[in-house]
Amino acid sequence: MANGSDLGDYAQQFLGLPYVWGGNSLKTGVDCSGLTQQVFRHFGIELPRTTYEQIGEGSPVGMKGLRPGDLVFF
């Protein structure tokens, strides 16, 4: 099972990948929610496609309770 640091380490390899609105490909480009969906999917964690859907997943955490791998929406 992956931990939050594993998610972050994996995601970092995509720095510089083109931003593509609605993009969902770690080869040709992603948008923000596409990136999180694909990174989490790599570790067997399914997230919905859009930010508005992703917001409803998981459990809310206060600022002091944030850990690596948590998604922050504002």
Residue pairs with C-beta under 8 A, 6 or more apart in sequence:
1 43
2 43
2 44
2 45
2 69
3 68
3 69
4 67
4 68
4 69
4 70
5 68
5 69
6 43
6 69
7 39
7 40
7 43
7 68
7 69
8 68
8 69
10 39
10 42
10 43
11 35
11 39
14 26
14 30
14 35
14 39
17 26
17 29
17 30
17 35
18 28
18 29
19 29
19 30
19 31
20 28
20 29
20 30
20 31
20 34
21 31
22 31
22 34
23 29
23 30
23 31
23 34
24 30
24 31
24 34
24 37
24 38
24 49
25 34
25 38
26 35
26 38
30 38
32 51
33 49
33 50
33 51
33 54
34 49
36 47
36 54
36 71
37 47
37 48
37 49
37 54
40 46
40 47
41 47
47 53
47 54
47 57
48 54
48 56
48 57
51 73
54 71
54 73
55 73
58 71
61 67
61 70
66 72
